[in-house]
Amino acid sequence: MRIAVTGASGFCGGHVARAAVAAGHSVVCLGRRPGPLGAYRYWDAAVAEPDLSGVEAVVHCAAAVGDPAPGSRAEAAMRAVNVDGTARLLRAAAGRPVVWVSSASVYDPRRDRSRVTEDHPRAHHLNAYGRSKAEGEALALAAGAVVLRPRAVYGPGDTQLLPRLLSRVRAGTLFLPGPDVRLSLTAVENLASACLAAPGWTPGAYNIADAAPYGRDAALTAVLHAHGVPARIRHLPLPLATAAARTAEAAARLTGGEPRLSRYAVDQLAHPVILDLTRSRTQHWTPRHTLEDYLGSCLLTPRTG
C-alpha cells in the first residue's frame, strides 16, 4: 500500500513510517518537517488540508501535545491541531481508510479505571490535551475511522515521558503520588504494529497497550536505572500532591505556560489504569513488545558524554 503518515517527524509517527517501509509499504510523510524516510509533503494541520493524492490509507499521528490546563490560552493552539486539523484531514481523506491515533487520556478520570474498556465515559478531562483529543477522535469516529487509544507510549526516541521522568529526579529521589499501583504502558513498536494492521479493522475505537500492566514503582525504577540514573522512590501523600498541583496550575494560569506539576500528571501516576485489550485482540492483533525489551536495549547501548 501507499500509506500517508502524518506527524512522521515525531516520535510515534517516525516509528510508524519506519515500520511501514520495513513491511514493504510505500510511505508519504506529511507534516511541518520531513519524516525519517519516504516521500515528504509539507502540511500544517492548523492551517490547511493535506495533499493525499495517490495515497491509499492514512495513519494520523500528528498532534499537539503538552499539559496545559483546560481554558488556558494554550488550549486554542492545541485545539487548532487536534480538532480543526482532524476535520481538515478527514475532508481530504475523502473515504480512504483513516487510522487516528488518540490517547487513553480521553477517559473520564473520575471513574474506576482498573479495567478500562472502550465504552468507558470520555469526559471531565483534567487538561486541554485530553479534552482536545476527545473532541478530535469524536470527529474521526463519526467519519468511520479506526481510532487507537494507547497509554503512556514509550520507546527509543521518546521526547515526552522519559524527559519528564528524568526532570523530576531531585538529589537521587523521585517523589510519586500515593502508594504503588499497576499501570498499562504502550511500547511504541506495539502502537506501530497496530497502526499498520488497523486499516483492515472494523471502524471504531480500540485500546492499545502492552500485553500486561506493570507495577508503577518497579517500572520507573528500572527505566531510571537503564538510563544511568539511580534514584530511590518516595511516596508523597495523594492529598498533598493534589494540593501542590492545584497551586502550580494557578501559577501557570497567570503566566500562560504549562504547570510544573498538574492534576493530570498526579492522576496518571496515582491511580491504577489498566486498558482492556479484548476488542483489539478480536482483530487478531497481539502486542509482542514489552518494557523489558526496551530496558534491555538501553542497557546494551553505550552511553557517551
C-alpha positions in Angstrom: 0.0 0.0 0.0 0.9 3.7 -0.3 0.3 5.0 3.2 0.4 8.6 4.4 1.7 9.1 7.9 1.1 12.4 9.4 3.5 13.7 12.1 6.2 11.4 10.8 8.9 13.6 12.1 7.7 12.9 15.6 8.2 10.0 18.0 5.2 7.8 17.2 4.8 8.9 13.5 8.5 8.2 12.9 8.2 4.7 14.2 5.1 4.1 12.1 6.8 5.3 9.0 9.8 3.1 9.5 7.7 0.1 10.4 5.6 0.6 7.2 8.6 0.7 5.0 10.0 -2.4 6.7 6.7 -4.2 5.9 7.1 -3.3 2.2 4.7 -0.4 2.1 5.4 2.9 0.3 5.2 5.9 2.7 4.3 9.6 2.2 5.3 11.6 5.3 3.1 14.7 6.0 4.0 17.4 8.5 5.9 20.6 9.0 9.2 18.7 8.9 10.3 15.6 6.8 9.9 12.2 8.2 12.8 9.7 8.6 12.2 8.2 5.2 9.8 8.0 2.2 8.4 10.9 0.3 7.6 14.2 2.0 4.8 16.7 1.6 4.5 19.8 3.8 1.4 20.1 5.9 0.5 22.4 8.8 -2.5 20.8 10.4 -3.6 24.1 12.0 -3.8 25.8 8.6 -4.7 23.7 5.6 -5.9 20.4 4.3 -3.2 17.8 3.4 -2.3 16.6 -0.1 -3.3 13.0 -0.1 -3.2 12.4 -3.8 -2.1 8.9 -4.7 -2.5 7.7 -1.2 -4.5 4.6 -0.3 -4.7 4.9 3.5 -3.8 7.4 6.2 -2.3 7.0 9.7 -2.8 10.2 11.6 -0.2 10.6 14.3 0.2 14.4 14.1 -0.9 16.1 17.3 -0.2 19.0 19.6 0.9 17.6 22.9 1.5 19.0 26.3 -0.2 19.6 29.7 -1.9 22.9 29.6 -5.0 23.4 31.8 -8.5 23.4 30.2 -9.4 27.0 29.4 -5.8 28.2 29.3 -4.5 30.3 26.4 -2.6 27.3 25.1 -5.7 25.3 24.6 -6.7 27.3 21.5 -3.5 26.4 19.7 -3.8 22.8 20.8 -7.4 22.6 19.5 -6.4 24.1 16.2 -4.3 21.0 15.5 -6.1 18.2 17.4 -9.7 19.1 16.5 -9.7 21.5 13.5 -6.7 19.7 11.9 -8.6 16.4 12.2 -11.6 17.9 10.4 -9.2 19.1 7.6 -7.6 15.6 7.4 -11.0 13.8 7.2 -12.2 16.1 4.4 -9.0 15.4 2.4 -9.2 11.6 3.1 -12.5 11.5 1.2 -13.4 7.9 2.1 -9.9 6.5 2.3 -9.2 4.3 5.4 -8.0 6.5 8.3 -6.3 5.3 11.4 -6.5 8.1 14.0 -4.0 7.8 16.9 -5.8 9.0 20.0 -4.9 8.5 23.7 -6.2 6.9 26.8 -6.2 10.4 28.2 -9.7 10.7 26.7 -11.1 8.5 29.5 -13.0 10.0 32.5 -10.6 10.2 35.4 -13.4 10.2 38.0 -14.4 6.6 37.2 -12.7 3.4 38.3 -10.0 2.5 35.7 -8.8 -0.8 37.0 -10.3 -2.3 33.8 -10.9 0.2 31.1 -12.9 -0.8 28.1 -13.5 1.4 25.1 -17.0 2.1 26.4 -15.6 3.9 29.5 -17.0 7.5 29.6 -15.0 10.3 28.0 -15.5 13.5 29.9 -14.2 15.7 32.8 -10.7 15.9 31.4 -8.0 17.3 33.6 -6.1 19.1 30.9 -6.5 20.6 27.4 -4.8 17.7 25.7 -7.3 15.1 26.9 -10.2 17.3 26.0 -8.9 18.2 22.5 -8.1 14.5 21.8 -11.6 13.5 22.8 -13.1 16.1 20.5 -10.8 15.1 17.6 -11.5 11.4 17.9 -15.2 12.1 18.1 -14.9 13.6 14.6 -12.9 10.6 13.4 -15.3 8.0 14.8 -18.2 9.8 13.2 -16.4 9.7 9.8 -15.8 5.9 10.1 -12.2 5.9 11.1 -10.3 3.4 13.3 -9.3 5.2 16.5 -6.4 3.8 18.6 -6.1 4.7 22.2 -2.6 3.9 23.6 -1.5 4.9 27.0 1.9 6.2 28.0 3.8 5.4 24.8 7.5 4.7 25.5 10.5 3.6 23.4 13.6 4.7 21.5 13.4 8.4 20.7 10.7 9.3 23.3 10.5 13.1 23.7 7.8 13.2 26.3 7.7 10.6 29.0 11.3 9.9 29.6 12.4 13.6 29.7 9.6 14.4 32.1 10.5 11.5 34.3 14.2 12.4 34.4 13.4 16.1 35.2 11.6 15.1 38.3 14.5 13.3 40.0 15.9 15.5 42.7 19.0 14.6 44.7 18.6 11.0 43.9 14.9 10.9 44.8 11.8 10.6 42.8 8.6 11.5 44.6 5.5 9.7 43.4 1.9 10.4 44.5 0.2 7.8 46.6 1.2 4.1 47.0 2.3 1.8 44.2 -0.3 1.0 41.5 -0.5 -1.0 38.3 -0.5 0.8 35.0 -0.8 0.0 31.3 2.0 1.2 29.2 2.4 1.0 25.4 5.7 0.2 23.6 5.9 2.4 20.5 6.6 -0.8 18.5 3.2 -2.2 19.6 1.5 1.0 18.6 3.2 1.0 15.2 2.1 -2.6 14.5 -1.5 -1.7 15.4 -1.4 1.3 13.1 -0.3 -0.8 10.2 -2.9 -3.5 10.9 -5.8 -1.2 11.7 -6.7 -0.1 8.1 -8.4 -3.5 7.8 -10.2 -3.4 11.2 -13.8 -2.7 11.8 -14.2 1.1 12.3 -14.4 2.1 15.9 -12.2 2.7 19.0 -9.5 0.2 20.2 -7.3 0.2 23.3 -3.6 -0.4 22.5 -1.1 -1.4 25.2 1.4 -3.9 26.2 0.0 -7.4 26.9 0.2 -6.9 30.7 0.2 -3.9 33.1 3.3 -3.0 35.1 3.9 -2.1 38.8 4.5 1.6 38.7 7.4 1.8 41.2 9.3 -1.1 39.8 8.8 0.0 36.2 10.0 3.6 36.8 13.0 2.4 38.9 14.0 0.1 36.1 13.7 2.8 33.5 15.8 5.2 35.6 18.5 2.5 36.2 18.6 1.7 32.5 19.4 5.3 31.7 22.1 5.5 34.4 20.0 7.5 36.9 20.0 5.6 40.3 17.1 7.0 42.3 15.0 5.9 45.2 11.3 6.3 45.2 9.4 8.1 48.0 5.7 8.2 48.2 4.0 11.6 48.6 0.5 11.6 50.2 -2.0 12.0 47.5 -3.9 15.0 49.1 -0.5 16.8 49.4 0.4 16.1 45.7 -3.0 17.2 44.5 -2.8 20.4 46.5 0.6 21.1 45.1 -0.7 20.5 41.6 -3.6 23.0 42.1 -1.1 25.6 43.3 1.2 25.0 40.3 -1.8 25.2 37.9 -2.9 28.5 39.4 0.5 30.0 38.9 0.7 28.7 35.3 -2.6 30.4 34.5 -1.0 33.8 35.4 1.9 33.2 33.1 0.1 31.3 30.3 2.6 28.5 30.4 2.3 24.8 31.5 2.4 24.0 35.2 5.4 22.3 36.6 3.0 19.9 38.3 -0.6 19.2 37.2 -3.6 17.3 38.5 -3.4 15.3 35.2 0.1 14.2 36.0 -0.8 13.3 39.5 -3.9 11.4 38.4 -1.9 9.4 35.8 0.5 8.2 38.4 -1.6 7.8 41.5 -4.5 5.6 40.3 -4.5 2.1 38.6 -5.2 2.5 34.9 -5.4 -0.8 33.1 -6.6 -1.0 29.5 -8.7 -3.9 28.4 -7.4 -5.2 25.1 -10.2 -7.6 24.3 -11.5 -5.6 21.4 -8.2 -5.1 19.7 -7.3 -8.8 20.1 -10.5 -9.7 18.3 -8.9 -8.1 15.2 -6.1 -10.7 15.5 -3.6 -8.1 16.8 -1.2 -9.2 19.5 1.2 -6.8 21.4 4.6 -8.5 21.2 6.9 -5.9 22.8 7.5 -5.3 26.5 9.2 -2.9 28.8 11.8 -5.5 29.4 12.7 -5.4 25.7 13.2 -1.7 25.8 15.2 -1.8 29.0 17.5 -4.5 27.5 18.2 -2.3 24.5 19.0 0.7 26.7 21.5 -1.3 28.8 23.2 -2.6 25.6 23.6 0.9 24.2 26.9 2.5 25.2 26.4 5.9 26.9 28.5 8.9 25.8 29.3 12.2 27.5 
